[in-house]
Amino acid sequence: MGFYIDRIVPRLVDISCGLKFTEPTRRRVCAGLHGRVVEIGFGSGLNVPFYPPDLDSVSAVEPADLGWKLAAKRLSVSPVTVDRAGVDGQSLPFLDNSFDSALSTWTMCTIPDIDAALREVRRVLRPGGTLHFVEHGLAPDAGVQKWQHRLEPIQKTVAGGCHLTRDIPALLTDAGFDIRELDVFYEKSTPKVVGAYSLGYAAAPPARL
Ligand SMILES: C[S@@+](CC[C@H](N)C(=O)[O-])C[C@H]1O[C@@H](n2cnc3c(N)ncnc32)[C@H](O)[C@@H]1O
């Protein structure tokens, strides 16, 4: 699987996640990012053109070396400073409370231990800092859910560990985030099994005394 995961999947992600229909969604989810930002699952930098230009910096977390290489052109014309600062969302190399915002787009489906990753995002966000997200996950309808459960093993194999049945709002709430805005909808341009989207932002809780 090494060659497929290292050399093929990042290119498939670049092509499939780079389709034109994703752009309005990327624009929506990036609106309101501010200050110091951590992006989990940076991929090939497809969000870079949609970052607000006045961000202080973006710390990109991405395991795939090829994804980072494919981002080069986008990074070269971006007014925002972006560093590849980490390789695993499950263990972030940052101090507590060090970011104002976090960004995750179609990544919570793939990180193996998503609970650990959300704990880490919560830790590195300052209290009140916001996680902006758009993710596909468990559909609202039982009929679609049935197919998601059936197809998930295939999806995980061909799409680099991508799950179809994660309940994104529940995961965020269980991790202690306060969901401030949430839009759940089917993306019209994709089959419903991969097109049940949750888009919004959630705030990290106040610091414990
Ligand atoms: C479907 S892609 C989405 C990429 C990008 N966010 C986008 O919107 O185009 C999922 C991404 O999660 C990354 N990923 C997988 N495991 C990860 C982990 N443990 N920590 C951070 N990112 C991870 C993959 O390498 C891949 O780039």
The ligand as an ORCA input file, in Angstrom:
! r2SCAN-3c Opt
* xyz 0 1
  C      -9.730     14.090      1.483
  S      -8.212     14.816      1.819
  C      -8.615     16.551      2.015
  C      -7.450     17.463      1.755
  C      -7.715     18.959      1.940
  N      -8.146     19.254      3.278
  C      -8.682     19.502      0.940
  O      -9.730     20.042      1.329
  O      -8.390     19.414     -0.262
  C      -7.802     14.302      3.482
  C      -6.428     14.771      3.915
  O      -6.184     14.353      5.279
  C      -4.821     14.026      5.366
  N      -4.569     13.207      6.557
  C      -4.632     11.864      6.679
  N      -4.259     11.483      7.920
  C      -3.955     12.594      8.602
  C      -3.493     12.870      9.913
  N      -3.269     11.874     10.801
  N      -3.267     14.139     10.266
  C      -3.495     15.166      9.392
  N      -3.930     14.971      8.130
  C      -4.164     13.714      7.734
  C      -4.544     13.306      4.063
  O      -3.167     13.171      3.776
  C      -5.283     14.203      3.081
  O      -4.476     15.254      2.625
*
